[in-house]
Amino acid sequence: MKLKFWKKSLPQREAVHAVEFEWPVQINQSIRLLLGMYVHRDIPPFSDWKPTDVELDHQVESVAQIAANGYQLWVWFLMIRQKFGVASSEMARTAYCIHADELDKGLSDIFETLLAAVDRAISVYEATPEEKLRINPDGQSAELMPEYFIALEFLCNGADSPFFGQNAQDIQDEDWKVTRCVQYATKNAYPLFSKMIDALSDFDANSLDWKWRAQPGAFERHLQRRYENVLFAPYRRVVLGSEVLAARMKDDARIQRCASELSSISQQFYGQGDFPPDWHHFLNGTRERLDALYERLLCVGGDTSVLRQTIANLRVKVMELWRTMLQNDSDGLETLERAEMMQAGRHSTLFASDWMCQQREIEGEPAIPVDELVQALLTETPDEIAKTVYAYSMEPSLHESLEKMRDAARQLVADVRASGNQVPGIKDKLRALTGSES
């Protein structure tokens, strides 16, 4: 592993706790310093991870150090999130892993795996009911903390752990020893990391290397379409880190508002005491709210599969209850089923493709600007374009808009070709949109 790059920027062991040490004020410099500190692990806080009174078997000691240092690293990004927000922390974490790969190819995979393991442990802790967190070892009341779940994650699921694949009951006392190491390491990390985070003047996303999200929201997805795409104006082909951060913040905020709305609908439905006399109005209103929220999530984009599945499950319960209330009303049941079929048909037409979802105005702002609709459509796959064309052709009110898009697409591609640029796969895309390759 090549480490010379980091020698000049690393603080000395004696200096890291000194008040006069000048911590970096730029986020990118701070991330690089953090990586160097972790890779060396011979200076605090990564060197201070085990209490002197804890004795561990050699194999367990290796697992304990990985768990303790991994949680220390995770805590640094948590502190970034607390100061600058979730999207900023995510970008910082990505930049850290990219820099790690620059240092040693394949190192980013190790860090991503390490941090993902901590993520899993924290998720298990947060999902555990409060009553199950309370225990009584040796007759004394105690509460399980996140560090315990991190210790279990690395002991039971770490490939190099002697307890790999086993349950907590099989580990004897080693889980508590590793827990103590994780707690000790975290306690030592907080004061030093606080100085690092406090020194940051702002979060300059433009200074960071970044990657696209695997499941981008609608605003980030449009940045992807624009990026180095000759279908767009030259100045729109450049995407800055600050634009990506702003787009993610918008996407995340929309998803959070959808989650809050779903929580409200669920509370009203399940919190209903005696069934209201106007049950038809209540159930129909609940169904309409769920359908509107589901469609809104499709327009928002991003990783919303859990929310959409929750909506689908709740909608099933609403419809089951509705059908039960109509079990002696055959005409009412028939009307209900017709309405369901009409809703399904409407949904398949208006939300046939990502482009159709994301060009819709949500909360007063479409993710795709009106003057870039054609460019955005031609960035999609031929199959997605074909879905859009079919949906437009099935709706008479959209026929004129479809013809205008076809004319604009032909002109756009002609202009791009005239400028000497080529668009990969454009013939298939034009054929899907216009029926011809030109």
C-alpha positions as CSV (number, residue, x, y, z in Angstrom):
1,M,0.0,0.0,0.0
2,K,1.4,3.4,-1.0
3,L,1.4,5.7,2.0
4,K,3.9,8.4,1.3
5,F,1.2,10.7,-0.1
6,W,-0.2,11.1,3.4
7,K,3.0,11.6,5.4
8,K,3.2,15.4,5.1
9,S,-0.4,16.1,6.1
10,L,-0.7,13.8,9.1
11,P,-0.5,15.3,12.5
12,Q,1.8,13.8,15.1
13,R,0.5,11.7,17.9
14,E,1.3,14.5,20.4
15,A,-0.4,17.1,18.2
16,V,-3.8,15.7,17.6
17,H,-5.1,16.8,21.0
18,A,-3.3,20.1,21.0
19,V,-5.5,23.2,20.9
20,E,-3.1,24.9,18.5
21,F,-3.2,22.2,15.9
22,E,-4.6,23.7,12.7
23,W,-7.3,21.4,11.4
24,P,-8.3,21.8,7.8
25,V,-11.1,24.3,7.1
26,Q,-12.1,22.7,3.7
27,I,-14.1,19.5,3.6
28,N,-12.0,17.9,1.0
29,Q,-8.8,18.4,2.9
30,S,-10.5,17.1,6.1
31,I,-11.6,14.0,4.3
32,R,-8.1,13.3,3.0
33,L,-6.6,13.8,6.4
34,L,-9.2,11.5,8.0
35,L,-8.3,8.8,5.4
36,G,-4.6,9.2,6.2
37,M,-5.2,8.9,9.9
38,Y,-7.3,5.7,9.4
39,V,-4.8,4.1,7.1
40,H,-1.9,4.6,9.5
41,R,-3.9,3.8,12.6
42,D,-0.9,4.7,14.8
43,I,-2.3,8.0,15.9
44,P,-5.5,8.9,17.8
45,P,-8.3,8.3,17.6
46,F,-7.9,5.1,15.6
47,S,-4.9,4.0,17.7
48,D,-7.0,4.3,20.9
49,W,-9.6,1.7,20.6
50,K,-9.1,-0.9,23.4
51,P,-9.3,-0.4,27.2
52,T,-6.2,-1.7,29.0
53,D,-8.2,-4.1,31.2
54,V,-9.8,-5.9,28.3
55,E,-8.1,-9.1,27.2
56,L,-9.0,-10.7,23.8
57,D,-8.0,-13.7,21.9
58,H,-5.8,-12.8,18.9
59,Q,-8.6,-13.5,16.3
60,V,-11.2,-11.7,18.3
61,E,-8.9,-8.8,18.9
62,S,-8.6,-8.3,15.1
63,V,-12.4,-8.3,14.8
64,A,-12.7,-5.9,17.7
65,Q,-10.3,-3.4,16.2
66,I,-12.1,-3.4,12.9
67,A,-15.4,-2.9,14.6
68,A,-14.1,-0.1,16.9
69,N,-12.3,1.7,14.1
70,G,-15.2,1.2,11.7
71,Y,-17.6,2.8,14.2
72,Q,-15.2,5.6,14.8
73,L,-15.2,6.3,11.1
74,W,-19.0,6.0,10.9
75,V,-19.3,8.5,13.7
76,W,-17.2,11.1,11.8
77,F,-19.7,11.0,8.9
78,L,-22.6,11.1,11.5
79,M,-21.1,14.4,12.8
80,I,-20.9,15.7,9.3
81,R,-24.6,14.9,8.8
82,Q,-25.5,16.6,12.1
83,K,-23.7,19.8,10.9
84,F,-24.4,19.9,7.2
85,G,-27.2,17.4,6.5
86,V,-27.8,13.9,5.2
87,A,-27.0,14.6,1.5
88,S,-23.7,16.3,2.5
89,S,-22.7,13.4,4.7
90,E,-23.4,11.0,1.8
91,M,-21.2,13.0,-0.6
92,A,-18.4,13.2,2.0
93,R,-18.6,9.4,2.5
94,T,-18.4,8.8,-1.3
95,A,-15.5,11.2,-1.6
96,Y,-13.7,9.4,1.2
97,C,-14.1,6.1,-0.7
98,I,-13.0,7.6,-4.0
99,H,-9.8,9.0,-2.4
100,A,-9.2,5.6,-0.8
101,D,-9.2,4.0,-4.3
102,E,-6.7,6.6,-5.4
103,L,-4.5,5.5,-2.5
104,D,-4.8,1.8,-3.2
105,K,-7.1,0.3,-5.8
106,G,-9.8,-1.7,-4.2
107,L,-9.6,0.1,-0.8
108,S,-12.9,1.8,-1.5
109,D,-14.7,-1.6,-1.6
110,I,-13.2,-2.4,1.9
111,F,-14.4,0.9,3.3
112,E,-17.9,0.7,1.7
113,T,-18.2,-2.9,3.2
114,L,-17.0,-1.7,6.6
115,L,-19.4,1.3,6.7
116,A,-22.3,-0.8,5.4
117,A,-21.8,-3.3,8.2
118,V,-22.1,-0.4,10.7
119,D,-25.2,0.8,8.9
120,R,-26.8,-2.6,9.3
121,A,-26.0,-2.8,13.0
122,I,-27.5,0.7,13.6
123,S,-30.6,-0.2,11.6
124,V,-31.1,-3.3,13.8
125,Y,-30.6,-1.3,16.9
126,E,-33.1,1.4,15.8
127,A,-35.7,-1.3,14.8
128,T,-35.5,-3.1,18.1
129,P,-38.4,-2.4,20.4
130,E,-37.5,-0.5,23.6
131,E,-38.6,-3.3,25.9
132,K,-36.1,-5.7,24.2
133,L,-33.3,-3.3,24.7
134,R,-33.7,-3.5,28.4
135,I,-31.9,-6.5,30.0
136,N,-31.0,-7.7,33.5
137,P,-27.6,-9.2,33.6
138,D,-26.6,-10.5,37.0
139,G,-29.9,-9.0,38.4
140,Q,-28.9,-5.5,37.4
141,S,-31.0,-3.4,35.1
142,A,-29.2,-2.3,31.9
143,E,-30.0,-1.1,28.4
144,L,-28.4,-2.3,25.2
145,M,-26.6,0.4,23.3
146,P,-25.7,0.7,19.5
147,E,-22.2,-0.4,20.3
148,Y,-23.5,-3.9,21.3
149,F,-25.2,-4.4,18.0
150,I,-22.1,-3.3,16.2
151,A,-20.1,-5.8,18.2
152,L,-22.5,-8.6,17.2
153,E,-22.5,-7.6,13.6
154,F,-18.8,-7.9,13.2
155,L,-18.5,-11.0,15.4
156,C,-21.4,-12.9,13.8
157,N,-21.1,-11.7,10.2
158,G,-17.4,-10.8,9.8
159,A,-15.7,-13.2,7.4
160,D,-12.6,-13.3,9.6
161,S,-14.4,-13.7,12.9
162,P,-14.1,-17.0,14.7
163,F,-17.8,-16.7,15.4
164,F,-18.8,-16.2,11.8
165,G,-22.3,-17.5,11.1
166,Q,-23.1,-18.1,14.8
167,N,-25.8,-16.5,17.1
168,A,-25.2,-14.2,20.0
169,Q,-25.9,-17.0,22.4
170,D,-22.8,-18.9,21.0
171,I,-20.3,-16.0,21.6
172,Q,-20.2,-16.3,25.4
173,D,-18.6,-13.1,26.9
174,E,-16.7,-12.0,23.8
175,D,-19.6,-9.8,22.6
176,W,-19.4,-7.7,25.8
177,K,-15.6,-7.4,25.5
178,V,-15.9,-6.1,21.9
179,T,-18.8,-3.8,23.0
180,R,-16.5,-2.3,25.6
181,C,-13.8,-1.7,22.9
182,V,-16.3,0.0,20.6
183,Q,-17.6,2.2,23.4
184,Y,-14.0,3.1,24.5
185,A,-13.0,3.9,20.9
186,T,-16.1,6.1,20.3
187,K,-15.6,8.0,23.5
188,N,-12.0,8.8,22.5
189,A,-13.0,9.8,19.0
190,Y,-15.7,12.4,19.8
191,P,-13.4,15.1,21.3
192,L,-10.9,14.9,18.4
193,F,-13.6,14.7,15.7
194,S,-15.4,17.6,17.2
195,K,-12.3,19.7,16.6
196,M,-12.1,18.5,13.0
197,I,-15.7,19.2,12.3
198,D,-15.8,22.6,14.1
199,A,-12.9,23.7,12.0
200,L,-14.8,23.3,8.8
201,S,-16.0,26.7,7.6
202,D,-18.6,25.3,5.1
203,F,-19.4,22.4,2.9
204,D,-17.9,23.0,-0.5
205,A,-19.4,20.2,-2.6
206,N,-17.5,21.5,-5.7
207,S,-14.3,20.4,-4.1
208,L,-15.4,16.8,-3.8
209,D,-15.3,13.9,-6.1
210,W,-18.7,12.3,-6.3
211,K,-20.7,9.5,-8.0
212,W,-24.3,9.3,-9.1
213,R,-26.7,7.6,-6.8
214,A,-27.7,4.1,-7.8
215,Q,-31.4,5.2,-7.6
216,P,-31.4,9.0,-8.1
217,G,-34.4,11.1,-7.4
218,A,-36.0,13.1,-10.2
219,F,-33.8,16.2,-9.9
220,E,-30.6,14.3,-9.8
221,R,-31.8,12.1,-12.6
222,H,-32.1,15.2,-14.8
223,L,-28.6,16.2,-14.0
224,Q,-27.6,12.7,-15.2
225,R,-29.4,13.3,-18.5
226,R,-27.6,16.7,-18.9
227,Y,-24.1,15.5,-18.0
228,E,-21.8,15.6,-21.1
229,N,-24.9,15.1,-23.3
230,V,-24.6,16.9,-26.7
231,L,-28.4,17.0,-26.9
232,F,-28.2,19.8,-24.4
233,A,-26.7,23.3,-24.7
234,P,-23.0,23.3,-23.9
235,Y,-23.3,25.1,-20.6
236,R,-25.9,22.6,-19.5
237,R,-23.5,19.7,-20.1
238,V,-21.4,20.7,-17.1
239,V,-22.6,19.4,-13.7
240,L,-21.1,20.7,-10.5
241,G,-20.9,19.0,-7.2
242,S,-23.0,21.8,-5.6
243,E,-25.7,21.1,-8.2
244,V,-25.7,17.4,-7.3
245,L,-25.9,18.3,-3.6
246,A,-28.8,20.7,-4.2
247,A,-30.7,18.2,-6.3
248,R,-30.3,15.5,-3.7
249,M,-31.5,17.8,-0.9
250,K,-34.6,18.6,-3.0
251,D,-35.2,14.9,-3.8
252,D,-34.7,13.8,-0.2
253,A,-37.0,16.6,1.1
254,R,-39.8,15.5,-1.2
255,I,-39.4,11.9,-0.2
256,Q,-39.5,12.9,3.5
257,R,-42.7,14.9,3.0
258,C,-44.3,11.8,1.2
259,A,-43.3,9.7,4.2
260,S,-44.9,12.2,6.6
261,E,-48.1,12.2,4.5
262,L,-48.2,8.3,4.5
263,S,-47.7,8.3,8.3
264,S,-50.7,10.7,8.6
265,I,-52.9,8.6,6.4
266,S,-51.9,5.4,8.3
267,Q,-52.7,7.0,11.7
268,Q,-56.1,8.2,10.5
269,F,-57.0,4.8,9.1
270,Y,-55.7,2.6,11.9
271,G,-56.6,5.1,14.6
272,Q,-60.3,5.1,13.6
273,G,-62.4,4.0,16.6
274,D,-66.0,3.3,15.8
275,F,-66.4,3.1,12.1
276,P,-68.0,6.4,10.9
277,P,-71.6,6.4,9.6
278,D,-70.2,8.0,6.3
279,W,-67.8,5.1,5.9
280,H,-68.1,5.3,2.1
281,H,-66.7,8.9,2.1
282,F,-64.0,7.9,4.6
283,L,-62.8,4.9,2.6
284,N,-63.0,6.6,-0.7
285,G,-61.1,9.6,0.6
286,T,-58.4,7.3,2.1
287,R,-58.1,5.5,-1.3
288,E,-57.8,8.7,-3.2
289,R,-55.1,10.0,-0.9
290,L,-53.1,6.8,-1.2
291,D,-53.4,6.8,-5.0
292,A,-52.3,10.4,-5.2
293,L,-49.4,9.7,-2.8
294,Y,-48.3,6.7,-4.8
295,E,-48.3,8.6,-8.0
296,R,-46.4,11.5,-6.3
297,L,-43.7,9.0,-5.2
298,L,-43.3,7.8,-8.8
299,C,-42.8,11.5,-9.8
300,V,-40.3,12.1,-7.0
301,G,-38.1,9.1,-8.0
302,G,-35.3,7.8,-5.9
303,D,-35.3,4.7,-3.6
304,T,-39.0,4.8,-2.5
305,S,-39.8,1.1,-2.9
306,V,-40.4,0.6,0.8
307,L,-42.8,3.5,0.9
308,R,-44.6,2.4,-2.2
309,Q,-45.0,-1.1,-0.9
310,T,-46.4,0.3,2.4
311,I,-48.9,2.3,0.4
312,A,-49.9,-0.8,-1.6
313,N,-50.3,-2.9,1.6
314,L,-52.5,-0.2,3.2
315,R,-54.6,0.2,0.0
316,V,-55.3,-3.6,0.0
317,K,-56.6,-3.3,3.6
318,V,-58.8,-0.3,2.6
319,M,-60.3,-2.2,-0.4
320,E,-60.8,-5.4,1.6
321,L,-62.8,-3.4,4.2
322,W,-64.7,-1.6,1.4
323,R,-65.7,-4.9,-0.2
324,T,-66.7,-6.3,3.1
325,M,-69.0,-3.3,3.7
326,L,-70.6,-3.9,0.2
327,Q,-70.9,-7.7,0.5
328,N,-74.7,-7.4,0.4
329,D,-74.8,-4.8,-2.3
330,S,-74.0,-6.4,-5.7
331,D,-74.5,-3.2,-7.6
332,G,-72.2,-1.3,-5.3
333,L,-69.5,-4.0,-5.7
334,E,-69.8,-3.9,-9.5
335,T,-69.4,-0.1,-9.4
336,L,-66.4,-0.4,-7.2
337,E,-64.7,-2.9,-9.4
338,R,-65.3,-0.7,-12.5
339,A,-63.8,2.2,-10.7
340,E,-60.7,0.1,-9.8
341,M,-60.3,-0.9,-13.5
342,M,-60.6,2.8,-14.6
343,Q,-58.0,3.8,-12.0
344,A,-55.6,1.1,-13.2
345,G,-56.0,2.2,-16.8
346,R,-55.5,5.9,-15.9
347,H,-52.4,5.0,-13.9
348,S,-50.8,2.9,-16.7
349,T,-51.4,5.8,-19.2
350,L,-50.2,8.8,-17.2
351,F,-47.3,7.1,-15.5
352,A,-46.0,4.8,-18.2
353,S,-42.4,5.9,-18.0
354,D,-39.9,7.7,-15.7
355,W,-39.9,10.6,-18.2
356,M,-43.7,10.9,-18.0
357,C,-43.6,10.9,-14.2
358,Q,-40.7,13.3,-13.8
359,Q,-41.9,15.9,-16.3
360,R,-45.0,16.5,-14.1
361,E,-45.1,19.5,-11.9
362,I,-44.8,18.5,-8.2
363,E,-45.0,21.0,-5.4
364,G,-44.8,23.8,-8.0
365,E,-41.6,22.7,-9.7
366,P,-41.1,20.1,-12.4
367,A,-37.8,18.1,-12.2
368,I,-37.4,18.5,-16.0
369,P,-37.6,22.1,-17.3
370,V,-40.2,22.6,-20.1
371,D,-37.5,23.7,-22.6
372,E,-35.6,20.4,-22.1
373,L,-38.4,17.9,-22.3
374,V,-37.4,16.7,-25.8
375,Q,-33.7,16.4,-24.9
376,A,-34.6,14.5,-21.8
377,L,-36.9,12.1,-23.7
378,L,-34.2,11.3,-26.2
379,T,-31.9,10.5,-23.3
380,E,-34.1,7.6,-22.3
381,T,-33.9,4.1,-23.7
382,P,-35.9,3.2,-26.9
383,D,-38.2,1.0,-24.7
384,E,-39.0,3.9,-22.4
385,I,-39.6,6.2,-25.3
386,A,-41.9,3.6,-26.9
387,K,-43.9,3.4,-23.6
388,T,-44.3,7.2,-23.7
389,V,-45.4,7.3,-27.3
390,Y,-48.0,4.5,-26.7
391,A,-49.4,6.4,-23.7
392,Y,-49.6,9.6,-25.6
393,S,-51.3,7.9,-28.6
394,M,-53.9,6.4,-26.3
395,E,-55.0,9.8,-25.0
396,P,-56.6,12.0,-27.7
397,S,-55.8,15.2,-25.7
398,L,-52.1,14.4,-26.0
399,H,-51.9,13.7,-29.7
400,E,-51.0,17.3,-30.6
401,S,-48.3,17.4,-27.9
402,L,-46.8,14.1,-29.3
403,E,-46.6,15.6,-32.8
404,K,-44.9,18.7,-31.5
405,M,-42.3,16.6,-29.7
406,R,-41.7,14.5,-32.8
407,D,-41.0,17.6,-34.9
408,A,-38.8,19.1,-32.2
409,A,-36.9,15.9,-31.8
410,R,-36.2,15.7,-35.6
411,Q,-35.0,19.3,-35.6
412,L,-32.8,18.8,-32.5
413,V,-31.1,15.7,-33.9
414,A,-30.5,17.5,-37.2
415,D,-28.9,20.4,-35.4
416,V,-26.7,18.1,-33.3
417,R,-25.5,16.2,-36.4
418,A,-24.9,19.5,-38.3
419,S,-22.6,20.6,-35.4
420,G,-20.5,17.4,-36.0
421,N,-21.7,15.6,-32.9
422,Q,-23.0,12.1,-32.7
423,V,-25.5,10.7,-30.2
424,P,-25.1,6.9,-29.5
425,G,-28.2,4.9,-30.3
426,I,-30.1,7.9,-31.6
427,K,-31.5,6.1,-34.7
428,D,-33.3,3.6,-32.5
429,K,-34.6,6.3,-30.2
430,L,-35.9,8.4,-33.2
431,R,-37.5,5.3,-34.6
432,A,-39.3,4.7,-31.3
433,L,-40.5,8.3,-31.2
434,T,-41.2,9.2,-34.8
435,G,-41.3,5.9,-36.7
436,S,-38.2,6.8,-38.7
437,E,-34.4,7.2,-38.1
438,S,-34.3,10.9,-39.2
